[in-house]
Amino acid sequence: MKEFFRRNKKSFTPSDRKSDTQIPDNLWVKCSACRELIYQKQLIDNLKVCPKCNYHMRLKAREWIGLFDANSFEEFDHGLTSGDPLNFVSPKDNYKQRLVESRELLGVCDALISGQASIEGAPLQVTITEFDFIGGSMGSVFGEKLARSVERAVDNHTPLLTINASGGARQHEGIFSLMQMAKVNMALSRLSSAGLPHFSLLVDPCYAGVIASYASVADLILAEPGARIGFAGRRVIEQTIRQKLPANYQTAEFFLERGMIDMIVARGDLRKTLTRLIQLHMVPLDQKLKGDGEQARQNGAVVVKSAS
């Protein structure tokens, strides 16, 4: 699905199912918001956005790679895999077994994939969460890969884009999971000191420790229309305060009205928007660095050329 965001309306991606006389199960998709039946090809051509109600369906982590320039994504740290530091076992959940099953089913080693890519030729470091991998939860490998991406952004003098869909910290790893929030935020402080931007894209759903830490520690926070965002779940809050919450509570639109995110961007406009944001953030910085270099040369200093 690497060409997902660059599909031509006339193109068609054949099903993986072997042809037979039966109608394929995935020929039609029912929108979970308006219950409209949508032809699968039409849905894919529309970037998995319902053409009737504009509901943004979830994308797999690998599908998001199509957002970037063709063949520009290079994955890093693919082989890092989570351990089981607490030997976590519950009556309904064997952590080791669940890790194995998730890797085999989804083809990723953990809930985060990271790498470098480009948009309209502009390089950037990228991390994308896979929500289907134990709810996109942040464990020790998740945090390590994210911290390494931040460090690469600083070393290569490039922006950082995080695409975030998560249920929060991974309870199976206890304190080891919670420590990742502090580790990643410390890395982001170095990114900020270098004057490099962090763009955070919140997609449905984004909750708990992720939204309470690095996902909201960004120069610009973007969200998809209708994305559910928050710390605790709606039902938990209603049971705690014994009050009915507004219908649009914990949605991207609710957050935008209260100034907690910067903009809502439809999926079809993401490439154009991110290109513009990178240009606005990076051109002044490059000019400043060039000016500092010229001033240093005039003062007789030795100037080390940026790695970018």
Helices and strands as residue ranges (DSSP letters): G 4-6, E 28-30, E 37-39, H 40-45, G 63-67, E 74-76, E 89-90, E 93-94, H 95-106, E 112-119, E 122-129, G 134-136, H 140-156, E 160-166, G 171-173, H 175-193, E 198-207, H 208-211, G 214-216, E 220-223, E 229-230, H 234-241, H 252-257, E 263-264, G 267-269, H 270-298
